[in-house]
Amino acid sequence: MSEFPDVPVTELPDDAAVLDIREQEEWDRGHAPTAVHIPMSELPARVDELAPFLDRDEPLVITCRSGGRVLQVMPWLARQGYEVANMDGGMRAWLAAGKPMEAAGGAEPHVP
């Protein structure tokens, strides 16, 4: 059980600015159009790119394919001063909910 909140996909607007921590090839296959992409492996070096999220009233919602990587990243981001939450079900749930997605090269978006 996580100490951080889970946010159902159905409660997020289609243009939510979520942090997608999947690897580049996963991102290229399909992602939310307004997501911020920083792969988990690059997050420590690129955390400053998240500075605009520090002063927001709502938590930074983080996603990966299905939620496993998010559980590893949330405690670290919380120690950096971010209020964080997990997008429940990850990008698989986003796709299943019919939320907008795009893929590299105009391909049909999918989340394997």
N, C-alpha and C positions, 0 to 999 in steps of 0.2 A: 504494500500500500504506500502510495506516495504522499509526502507532506504538502505537495503542490496541487492546486486545483486542476481538474479536467474540464475542458470547455467542449461541449458537444458541437460538432460541425454545424448543426442546425441553428445554433445561437450566434454563429459568426456571419457577418455580412459577406456577400460575394466579393467585395473589394477589401477584405481584411488584410492588413499588413502583418502577415505571419512570418516567422523566421523558419525557413526550410533548411535543415541541416544535412540533407541527403547529399551523396556524392554527385559530381558533375553529370555522370552518365544517367543517373536516376532523374535528376532535374531535367535533363534534355528530353527524356521520354515523356514527361508530363508534370506540370506545376501550375499552381495558382498564379494568374497573371500579375497580381499585386504583391506577391511574396518577396521577401528579402532572402537571397540565397547566399549562405556561408556554410560550406561543408563542415561537418563536425571536426574533421582533422585540421581545418584552418582556423577554427574559431578563436583559440588563444591569441594568434597573431593578428586577427582581424576584428577583435571585440570592439575596438574603438568605432567601427562603422555602425555600431548599435547605439551610440550616444543619443541620437534623437529620441530613443525609446525610454530614456531614463526619467524624463519629466512628465510622462503621460500618466493619466489617472487610472488607466486600465493595465493589466499585466501584459507582458510580451508573450504572445502565444507562439509556441514552438511546435514544429512538426517534423516528422521523418516519414518513413514508409508506413509503419504501423504503431510506433510508440516506444520501442526499445531504446533507441539512441537518445531520445528526449529525456528519458529517466536518468541517463548518465550526465547529460548536459545541464539540466535544471539546477542541481545543487551548486555547480561551479558558477553559473550565471548569477545565482542568488548571492553568492559570496562576492561577486563583482558589483553588487548593488542593484541588480535588476529584480523587479517583481515579475515572476514568470508563471506560466500555466501551460499545460499540455493540451494540444488539440486532440481530443479523444478519438482514437481510431486512425490517426495520421492521415496521410494522403489517400490511403485506400478508402477511408470513410468519406473524404472530400469528393472523390470521384464517384463513389456509390450514391452520394446525395445529389449528384447532378450539378455540382458547383462548376463555375467556369474554369477551364484549363486550357493551356496551350503547350505545344511541344516544339522542339527545335526543328527548323526546316519545314514547318507547316505540316508535320506528320500528325496522325491521329494520336492524341494524348492517351497514355495508359500508365498504370502503376503496377508493375509486376509483383 
